[in-house]
């Protein structure tokens, strides 16, 4: 009896390697090399005699159904017009941007010329005796500098004619630490004045003008004043108006108890916007209904106005008013600083992220029938804070005339 034959499997087991001799008629359809397809493709039967040969080229007729929107050909009517507008805008930008840049540079040049011309006039208002009392040192953008800023209510033709010292402020610029420090000296501080005994420090200006005031400040603080800026506060009124006013944050409500500039004044607590006239009154009024308002607090008001003014001057929007602002900013000044040095101070202020505000102080006394401040022993420590040699410490609470420093 013959053994039963195994049924043939409909598949073959792949055992690795290249299988040959596979009888698969459809295998040629999956060979994309072209060799197998060419070998497997049957030859086309010849055209019977008397019949035309079929056209095997692709048909150019559209397919049946809805037509689909197609982009216009490159050489069509819309192509050149679109390219024309594109080339036109490129031409406008290529010409317009350099022209705007040149106009802006010319505007800056006009502003700098107006500023520089006024600075030259301000330099002529400083006499040789005042320059001789200063101690020049280095470049203002590389070395720390100390400038004496003295505010007055001058009503004469110069910054010193018919003037009296109304506020005394030392400003130190430190470009390496991006810091501006301010040290205010109360005008009633009772100090030794070279050649004139002991008196209020603002009397030094009345006795010998800026040179004697510079020597008195040097002796009081053991510092060397490098530059001087004499400020006529009344002249800042037009400058503030040219800038559109300034905004300050007033810590306490202020109500004047006496008229200033022919009017009574009131300033609320919080942010307030001031035009030139109101800013001048805010900085200058001396008598208020607040018993805690002293000469020191009045100096702090002046510092707020100066800080807000500097903030407005370094804003990019001030460039729109540069020619007029360039003239107005220097007209109230008499200084030995050049135009580039003043711009350098503005650059340091722009880069500084903080400002150290310090003030000297003392004990209120009545000597010879006048109110004075007896200099405090802590004033020397405050000067070291002003120089950055020690950490700033605020005034003790409740002590109106005590010295101290705060960072703002």
Secondary structure as UniProt FT lines:
FT   TURN            25..26
FT   HELIX           27..30
FT   TURN            32..33
FT   HELIX           35..40
FT   TURN            49..50
FT   TURN            74..75
FT   HELIX           77..124
FT   HELIX           128..133
FT   TURN            140..142
FT   STRAND          145..152
FT   TURN            161..162
FT   STRAND          165..174
FT   HELIX           175..177
FT   STRAND          179..185
FT   TURN            187..188
FT   STRAND          189..192
FT   TURN            194..195
FT   STRAND          198..200
FT   TURN            201..202
FT   HELIX           203..221
FT   STRAND          227..232
FT   HELIX           233..235
FT   HELIX           236..242
FT   TURN            243..244
FT   STRAND          246..250
FT   STRAND          254..256
FT   TURN            261..262
FT   STRAND          266..267
FT   STRAND          270..274
FT   HELIX           276..284
FT   TURN            291..292
FT   HELIX           295..313
FT   HELIX           316..321
FT   HELIX           322..331
FT   STRAND          333..335
FT   HELIX           339..351
FT   STRAND          354..359
FT   STRAND          362..367
FT   TURN            368..369
FT   STRAND          370..375
FT   TURN            377..378
FT   HELIX           379..387
FT   TURN            397..398
FT   TURN            400..401
FT   STRAND          404..407
//
